[in-house]
Amino acid sequence: MSRRPILAANWKMHLLRADAEAFCEALTAEPDHPGVDVVIFPAAPLLGTVARGLEGSAVALGGQDVHPAAAGAHTGDVSAPQLLDAGCTWALCGHSERRRDHGEDDALVAEKAAACRAHGLIPLVCVGETLEERHDGRTFEVLSRQLGAILDAELDTFELAYEPVWAIGTGEVATPEVAQGAHDFLRGELRDRLGGARADTTRILYGGSAKPGNVDALFQGDDIDGFLVGGASLDSNQFSAMIGSLR
């Protein structure tokens, strides 16, 4: 099954307005990126800047997080309607840093993904094991549990990102064989629960220290459909080079 490749930039808590403007100007200098979907996930204060910078291009915008409620007394949080109003079509749900820093559990991540679908956003749901869980041989157990919560929510659509937590921000990266093995397992879980058609069309991104030097090898995996990029996405030249690798 041929799935359209996707490259997503997670800027995390990086960049200021001038940086975002320069990045968007460089990225949109080439108006289209044929054959590749591109999504930028900036920090919330930069959403308006990036939305203006991407205007007229095919590059999509997403929020780094979303609250399950549509509105209310939730200081510091952002709702799905607010993300839509800012120009977003995507939202990250359950990034490992949210799970770690804010104690987000599987049930909350599923609520966030459901809120996305209730308001027309595409949730990019992140799953992945820690170094301790990997050493304990629990990788597939963790992935099954995290994905299971999403599948129980019966969403009409979502995309996945596999984040080996031990490879995020460490400079380490899963070998192509390890990454493909995790993606193959996730694809199998999707097939068992949702059937072949949904399993074959749901994209699974790799999200563990992806950069220009390793994406070519990783992208050879049959079930690796693109990348959720952290540090390398802060440099427009590196990010553009990665887009080129996926074409």
HUFENCOR-V256430 format. One record per residue. RES is the residue in one small letter. NEAR is the number of other C-alpha atoms within 10 Angstrom. Layout:
res->{RES/RES}
near->{NEAR/NEAR}
This chain:
res->{m/s/r/r/p/i/l/a/a/n/w/k/m/h/l/l/r/a/d/a/e/a/f/c/e/a/l/t/a/e/p/d/h/p/g/v/d/v/v/i/f/p/a/a/p/l/l/g/t/v/a/r/g/l/e/g/s/a/v/a/l/g/g/q/d/v/h/p/a/a/a/g/a/h/t/g/d/v/s/a/p/q/l/l/d/a/g/c/t/w/a/l/c/g/h/s/e/r/r/r/d/h/g/e/d/d/a/l/v/a/e/k/a/a/a/c/r/a/h/g/l/i/p/l/v/c/v/g/e/t/l/e/e/r/h/d/g/r/t/f/e/v/l/s/r/q/l/g/a/i/l/d/a/e/l/d/t/f/e/l/a/y/e/p/v/w/a/i/g/t/g/e/v/a/t/p/e/v/a/q/g/a/h/d/f/l/r/g/e/l/r/d/r/l/g/g/a/r/a/d/t/t/r/i/l/y/g/g/s/a/k/p/g/n/v/d/a/l/f/q/g/d/d/i/d/g/f/l/v/g/g/a/s/l/d/s/n/q/f/s/a/m/i/g/s/l/r}
near->{9/9/15/14/20/21/23/26/21/24/19/16/11/14/15/13/14/10/14/21/19/13/22/21/15/15/20/17/10/10/12/15/18/11/13/20/19/19/21/27/27/26/19/18/11/19/23/17/18/26/21/13/20/22/13/11/15/16/21/19/26/30/29/25/25/26/21/20/16/15/13/10/7/10/6/6/14/20/22/29/20/14/24/19/11/19/20/24/20/28/26/26/30/29/22/21/13/16/17/11/8/9/11/16/14/18/16/18/26/26/18/26/30/24/23/30/17/16/15/15/24/23/28/26/24/26/25/26/22/18/15/12/16/17/10/9/11/15/18/17/12/17/20/18/13/22/20/17/17/21/18/11/13/11/16/11/15/21/16/24/28/25/25/26/23/20/18/20/13/10/11/13/21/20/12/17/13/14/23/20/17/22/25/17/15/23/22/16/18/21/15/11/13/14/12/13/11/16/19/17/15/17/22/28/28/28/28/26/25/27/20/16/11/15/20/16/12/23/21/13/17/13/25/26/24/29/29/27/25/22/19/19/24/20/12/17/15/16/23/18/14/24/24/15/15/21/13}
